[in-house]
Amino acid sequence: MSSQWNDAPGGFHPASAPDFLPRRELARLQLGRLQSVVERAHARVELFRRRMEERGLSPAGVRSLEDLGRLPFTVKTDLRDTYPFGLFASPMERIVRLHASSGTTGKPIVVAYTEADLRVWTSVMVRTFAACGLHRGDVIQNAYGYGLFTGGLGAHYGAEALGATVIPISGGNTERQLMVLQDFGATAICCTPSYMIHLVERAREAGISFERLKVGVFGAEPWTEEMRRHIEAAAGIRAHDVYGLSEIIGPGVGIECERRDGLHLFEDHFYPEIIDPETGEVLPDGAEGELVLTTLSKEAMPMIRYRTRDITSLIPEPCACGRTLRRIRRIGRRSDDMLIIRGVNVFPSQVEAALLAVEGTLPHYQIVLARVHGLDEMEVQVEVTPEVFSDVIGALEALRRRLEAAIDHVVGIRVKVTLVAPRTLARSEGKAKRVLDRRNV
């Protein structure tokens, strides 16, 4: 069964990739893989089989791609409830790698890969880097963390299969990162966008320039267009958004091509739906909702209709790059990131967009939640540039009022803004932690 799923990265050329398949041919490929993966999950994953039977469904009922909408959803709690191996569809002797989440909200989620799964993962990461304009001869500094986190190894094997030179530096140790970036002549870097901002700041302080660096492949956390513009201006590079999640495969689910007008999903392996997060109803292309993904070729741990909680929409128009793969709009928020402040829904990405639209601030901020007299209140602590911080008090107060007004305009409520000196807020070498919740401390 697995042989039909094995992509071959060797000798890769973008024009020959599945990225350019005619839509009708792609749909036939998707349906065949969907039928196979549903049969596999039904036969080997007890939770999925039970949910199918509760709905009176069987694999034979999947006759078209539209039938996918009748199948049960999978959610993150399913992975925790069946921890560690309850959703595996392959015996342990066929499992060649395990990854896991950080487990910061309880039990970690565990994901598994067969040899065929790793070949698919490598192939989509090759296509990811190619879409960013990278190729054999590039030097890629991989500053995603290696280990149980999927980012490091996922990017590593894809970059090697592309034929690029890989610097497996992993995350952290900023001084060494900067030395290697400069001395090894990296032409591309992979890391979180918040860590790239930190690298740029430290490079400027040390008088280091990124002369050969041209591309950044940033992911693992939501980031805004305002942050992209800041990174590109500060580092002189082209910044691409990469999308992925461990439950599906890791990085390599979607990527911005050189047009950077939405993220192409590798639909031959990951079938997308957009649903109403409240009702579960499937929405048409163009409508905003929650992204749901089905793995079409995963052997070890198939995910059927996995609710990502990421809010986006499918772009119906074809991309000017010629790829036939559908795109999603950049993900700036998650349904489970929402904060409710005095009855108003607030997303951290909205606050970030408002802050970075005002000149004089740095892309370092923290949202502090507190409960005052029984009411939820929000404070936004914002770093300002050295020039502004050393200015007169009146100028700082004027900036603070402009920021409060900008946030009010975007989210619809007035919040307290506190201006802090440069380098006051903690820097992250991984995923940035933007919200500090003191309501139950």
Secondary structure, 3 states (H helix, E strand, C coil): CHHHHCCCCCCCCHHHCHHHCCHHHHHHHHHHHHHHHHHHHHHHCHHHHHHHHHCCCCHHHCCCHHHHHHCCCECHHHHHHCCCCCCCCCCHHHCCEEEECCCCCCCCCEEEECHHHHHHHHHHHHHHHHHCCCCCCCEEEECCCCCCCHHHHHHHHHHHHHCCEEECCCCCCHHHHHHHHHHCCCCEEEECHHHHHHHHHHHHHHCCCCCCCCEEEECCCCCCHHHHHHHHHHHCCEEEEEEEECCCCEEEEEEECCCCCCEEECCCCEEEEEECCCCCCECCCCCCEEEEEEECCCCCCCCCCEEEEEEECEECCCCCCCCCCCEECCCCEEHHHCEEECCEEECHHHHHHHHHCCCCEEEEEEEEEEEECCEEEEEEEEEECHHHHCCCHHHHHHHHHHHHHHHHHHHCCCCEEEEECCCCCCCCCCCCCCEEECCCC
